[in-house]
Amino acid sequence: MLGHQQTVSRVAEVSGVGLHTGVAVRLRLAPAPAGRGIVFRRLDLDGFEIEARARHVARVSYATSLMKKGVLISTTEHLLSALMACGVDNVYVELDNLEVPILDGSALPFVQLIRAAGIRPQRARRLYVRVVKPVEIVDGQKRIAVYPSDRLRIRYRIAFAHPAIGEQECDFVAETGRYEAEIAPARTFGFYEEVEKLRQGGLVRGGSLANVVVLNHDGVMNAEGLRFPNEFCRHKVLDLIGDLVMLGYPLIGHVVAERAGHALHYALVSRLLRDRSAWSRVTAPAAAAGVSAPAADESPPARAAAAP
């Protein structure tokens, strides 16, 4: 069934707190029919549904949040990253509060949750957005671009004036197993000197050394240290993979990002969706495994090109 859509096999759940709100939340993954996509359900609001699509993106400063008719789902990117990397096309994500739990600050607990739920192939073919011409966005020193490729490739560079970070680079090619081992464990990070200001602004109320890599003037405050020498850059790749879900289909292209973040990730998604000449829709069983070029090609659907 290679190249077919997939959903989870059974219900699996996890509980935790929201990074920014600090609220307790229970999250449950449940099977969804082919073609449904990733759909969040607020169980505390009679199962109100919000699709993980670009038209619902509401906030992209310190996290990627979705909003529909005034109903919010916050901090979606780590879960979405894991779902995309594990090849889950259709799933109901059920929550009893407004923020996805942060767990340990990485995507690894979500990968483990998906493994616990199992993955089941469906009859419908998986569709992809294949980039056919370069698209670039520049904002001062920040830049993000995507180029034609035969699979998802990401090259990310960051630069922070902090001795524990400095300049870092991470290259990722979508291959079976590599995400779980090399990208998923990378945790979100922040600076101790900014904590009070962020909390006054209603953010990081659930943050702690258990779910954030925190840096002070001397270095990393977490007793266990870093999971990778370039964990900060790997986490940026993790976030980007999650934000690309908003395209509505998995991406086949080579993304290059420099000093970017959620806002620039979403700017790239928006630019692609507006420019129908930059991509085509394909069925690509081989590309899903990062092996070779797509098998078939079609023009992009109007619904995806406008606002998915």
C-alpha positions in Angstrom: 0.0 0.0 0.0 3.0 2.3 -0.5 1.8 5.7 -1.7 -1.6 5.4 -0.1 -3.1 7.6 2.6 -2.8 6.5 6.2 -4.6 7.0 9.5 -4.1 5.7 13.0 -5.3 2.2 13.8 -6.7 2.8 17.2 -7.3 5.5 19.8 -4.3 6.6 21.8 -4.1 9.4 24.3 -1.7 11.4 26.4 -2.0 14.2 29.0 0.1 17.2 29.9 0.1 21.0 30.2 0.1 23.7 27.6 3.5 25.5 27.3 2.0 29.0 27.0 -1.3 28.7 28.9 -0.2 26.3 31.6 -3.6 24.6 31.4 -4.0 20.8 31.9 -5.0 19.1 28.7 -5.8 15.6 27.5 -5.1 14.8 23.9 -6.4 11.8 22.0 -5.6 10.6 18.5 -8.5 8.8 16.7 -8.9 7.3 13.2 -10.3 9.5 10.4 -11.6 8.6 6.9 -9.5 9.0 3.8 -9.4 12.6 2.5 -10.3 14.1 5.9 -6.9 15.4 6.7 -5.7 16.4 10.2 -8.7 17.7 12.1 -8.6 19.1 15.7 -11.6 18.6 17.9 -12.3 20.6 21.0 -14.1 18.1 23.2 -14.8 20.8 25.8 -16.7 22.7 23.1 -19.0 19.9 21.8 -16.4 18.5 19.5 -15.9 21.8 17.5 -13.6 21.0 14.6 -10.7 23.0 13.2 -8.8 21.6 10.2 -5.0 22.0 10.1 -5.1 24.2 7.0 -3.6 27.6 6.1 -6.9 29.4 6.2 -7.1 28.7 10.0 -3.6 29.8 11.0 -4.1 32.7 13.5 -0.9 33.2 15.3 2.7 32.5 14.3 4.9 34.4 16.8 6.1 31.9 19.5 4.0 29.0 18.2 1.6 28.1 15.4 -2.0 28.4 16.5 -5.3 27.7 14.7 -8.5 29.6 15.0 -12.0 29.1 13.5 -15.0 31.1 14.4 -13.2 32.4 17.5 -12.2 28.9 18.7 -8.5 28.5 19.3 -6.1 25.6 19.2 -2.6 26.7 20.3 0.9 25.3 19.8 0.2 22.7 17.2 3.6 22.5 15.4 5.3 19.6 17.4 2.3 17.3 17.0 1.8 18.2 13.3 5.5 17.6 12.7 5.3 14.1 14.2 2.2 13.3 12.2 3.7 14.4 8.9 7.0 12.6 9.6 5.2 9.4 10.5 3.0 9.5 7.4 -0.3 10.1 9.0 -2.6 11.8 6.5 -6.0 11.6 8.3 -6.6 11.8 12.0 -8.9 13.4 14.6 -6.9 15.1 17.3 -9.2 15.5 20.2 -8.4 17.9 23.1 -10.3 19.0 26.2 -8.7 22.4 26.3 -7.2 25.1 24.0 -3.5 24.1 23.8 -1.7 21.0 22.6 0.4 19.6 25.6 4.1 20.5 25.4 5.2 17.2 27.0 9.0 17.2 27.0 9.2 20.1 24.5 10.1 17.9 21.5 8.1 15.8 19.0 9.4 12.5 20.3 6.5 11.8 22.7 4.1 12.4 19.9 6.0 10.0 17.6 5.7 7.4 20.5 2.0 8.2 20.8 1.5 7.6 17.1 3.4 4.3 17.4 1.1 3.3 20.2 -1.9 4.1 18.1 -0.5 2.2 15.1 -0.8 3.2 11.5 -3.3 1.8 9.0 -3.1 2.3 5.2 -6.3 3.5 3.4 -7.4 2.9 -0.2 -7.1 6.5 -1.4 -3.8 7.6 -3.0 -1.7 10.1 -1.1 -1.3 13.4 -2.9 1.7 15.8 -2.7 2.6 19.4 -3.5 5.6 19.2 -5.8 7.6 22.4 -6.3 8.3 23.1 -9.9 9.9 26.5 -9.7 11.9 28.4 -7.0 10.0 30.6 -4.5 12.0 32.9 -2.1 11.1 35.2 0.7 13.6 37.6 2.2 13.0 39.7 5.3 16.3 41.5 6.3 18.7 38.8 7.4 15.9 36.3 7.5 15.3 34.1 4.4 13.3 31.1 3.3 13.1 29.5 -0.1 12.0 26.3 -1.8 13.4 24.7 -4.9 12.4 21.7 -7.0 13.6 18.4 -5.7 12.5 14.7 -5.9 11.8 14.5 -2.2 11.5 16.7 0.9 14.9 18.2 1.8 15.6 20.9 4.4 18.7 22.9 5.1 18.3 25.2 8.0 20.8 27.8 9.4 20.4 29.8 12.6 22.6 32.4 14.3 22.2 33.6 17.9 24.5 35.9 19.8 24.8 33.3 22.6 27.9 31.1 23.3 25.8 28.0 23.6 24.2 28.5 20.2 26.2 30.7 17.8 25.9 29.7 14.2 24.4 26.2 13.6 23.3 24.3 10.5 21.1 21.2 10.0 20.4 19.2 6.9 17.5 16.8 6.7 16.3 14.5 4.0 13.0 12.7 4.5 14.0 9.1 5.0 12.4 6.3 7.1 13.7 6.4 10.7 15.9 9.5 10.4 13.3 11.9 11.7 12.6 9.9 14.9 16.3 9.5 15.7 17.7 12.9 14.7 14.9 15.5 14.6 12.0 14.4 16.9 14.0 14.5 20.1 15.1 18.2 19.7 13.4 20.4 22.3 12.1 23.9 22.1 14.3 26.5 23.7 14.2 29.9 25.3 16.2 32.5 27.2 15.9 32.9 31.0 16.1 36.7 30.7 13.0 36.8 28.6 10.8 34.6 30.8 9.3 37.3 33.0 8.4 39.5 30.0 6.8 36.6 28.2 4.8 35.6 31.2 3.5 39.1 31.6 2.3 38.8 28.0 0.4 35.6 28.8 3.0 33.2 27.4 5.2 30.3 28.7 3.0 29.9 31.9 3.5 26.1 31.6 7.2 26.3 30.7 9.9 24.6 32.9 13.2 22.9 32.7 11.2 19.7 32.1 9.9 20.9 28.7 12.2 23.8 27.5 15.9 24.1 27.0 16.6 27.3 28.9 19.7 29.4 28.4 21.1 32.0 30.8 24.2 34.1 30.3 26.5 31.2 31.2 24.9 28.5 29.1 22.3 25.8 29.3 20.5 25.6 32.6 19.0 22.1 32.2 21.0 19.6 34.3 21.0 17.0 31.6 22.5 19.3 29.0 21.7 19.1 25.3 20.6 16.0 23.3 22.6 17.1 20.3 25.3 19.8 19.8 23.0 21.5 17.3 19.7 20.7 19.1 18.6 24.3 18.6 18.8 24.1 14.8 17.3 20.6 14.7 14.3 22.0 16.6 13.8 24.6 13.9 13.7 21.9 11.3 11.1 20.1 13.5 9.0 23.2 13.6 9.2 23.8 9.9 8.0 20.3 9.1 5.0 20.9 11.3 4.2 24.3 9.8 4.4 22.8 6.3 1.3 20.7 7.1 -0.7 23.8 6.5 -0.2 23.3 2.8 -2.8 20.6 2.9 -0.5 18.0 1.2 3.0 16.8 2.0 5.7 18.9 0.3 8.2 17.6 -2.3 10.8 20.3 -2.5 14.2 21.5 -1.2 13.6 24.1 1.6 16.4 26.4 2.6 15.9 28.6 5.7 18.2 31.1 7.3 17.4 32.8 10.6 13.7 31.9 10.0 10.9 31.0 12.3 7.1 30.3 12.4 6.2 33.6 10.7 8.5 33.0 7.8 7.5 29.3 7.6 3.9 30.4 7.2 4.8 33.2 4.7 6.3 30.4 2.5 3.2 28.3 2.8 1.0 31.3 1.9 3.2 32.3 -1.1 3.1 28.8 -2.5 -0.7 28.6 -2.2 -1.1 31.9 -3.9 1.3 31.1 -6.8 -0.3 28.1 -8.6 2.5 28.1 -11.2 5.1 27.2 -8.5 3.8 23.7 -7.8 1.8 20.8 -9.1 -0.2 18.1 -7.4 1.3 14.6 -7.7 0.9 11.0 -6.6 4.3 9.8 -5.5 4.7 6.5 -3.7 8.5 6.5 -4.2 8.9 10.1 -3.0 7.1 9.2 0.2 10.1 7.0 1.2 12.6 9.6 -0.2 13.7 7.3 -3.0 13.0 8.7 -6.4 10.9 11.2 -8.4 7.0 11.3 -8.4 5.1 8.8 -10.6 2.4 11.1 -11.9 1.6 14.7 -12.3 -1.6 16.9 -12.3 -2.3 20.6 -12.1 -3.1 21.9 -8.6 -6.7 21.7 -7.4 -8.4 25.1 -7.0 -9.3 24.5 -3.4 -5.7 24.0 -2.4 -4.3 26.8 -4.5 -6.7 29.3 -3.1 -7.0 28.7 0.7 -6.9 25.1 1.9 
